[in-house]
């Protein structure tokens, strides 16, 4: 399982996390279709965290 957070701008969230040293686990992309953007990172305990912009 994993956590998923709906955010206004997933691109901005990922950029800020990467700036703070959080590595990307699942690259930013449009899934499952156009208009839905998501990415995933792992926290320092290995928990998967997903961010999505519908």
C-alpha positions as CSV (number, residue, x, y, z in Angstrom):
1,X,0.0,0.0,0.0
2,X,0.9,3.6,-0.2
3,X,-0.3,7.1,0.6
4,X,-1.6,9.3,-2.2
5,X,-2.1,13.1,-2.0
6,X,-4.1,15.1,-4.4
7,X,-2.3,18.4,-5.1
8,X,-2.9,21.4,-7.3
9,X,0.4,21.2,-9.1
10,X,2.3,17.9,-8.9
11,X,5.1,19.4,-11.0
12,X,5.8,22.0,-8.4
13,X,5.5,19.5,-5.5
14,X,8.0,17.2,-7.1
15,X,10.4,20.0,-8.0
16,X,10.3,21.2,-4.3
17,X,10.8,17.7,-3.0
18,X,13.8,17.1,-5.3
19,X,15.2,20.5,-4.3
20,X,15.1,19.2,-0.7
21,X,17.0,16.0,-1.6
22,X,14.0,13.6,-1.9
23,X,14.7,11.3,-4.8
24,X,12.0,10.5,-7.4
25,X,10.8,6.9,-7.2
26,X,8.3,6.9,-10.1
27,X,8.9,9.6,-12.7
28,X,6.5,12.4,-13.3
29,X,4.0,11.5,-16.1
30,X,0.5,11.4,-17.4
31,X,-1.3,8.3,-16.1
32,X,-3.7,6.7,-16.7
33,X,-4.6,9.3,-19.4
34,X,-4.3,12.9,-20.5
35,X,-4.9,15.5,-17.8
36,X,-3.9,13.3,-14.9
37,X,-0.3,13.9,-13.7
38,X,1.3,11.8,-11.0
39,X,4.7,10.9,-9.5
40,X,5.9,8.9,-6.5
41,X,8.7,9.3,-4.0
42,X,9.9,7.2,-1.0
43,X,10.4,8.7,2.4
44,X,13.4,7.9,4.6
45,X,11.6,4.8,5.9
46,X,10.9,3.4,2.5
47,X,7.2,4.3,2.4
48,X,5.9,5.0,-1.1
49,X,4.1,8.4,-1.3
50,X,2.2,9.4,-4.5
51,X,1.2,12.8,-5.6
52,X,-1.5,13.4,-8.2
53,X,-3.0,16.3,-10.0
54,X,-6.3,15.5,-11.7
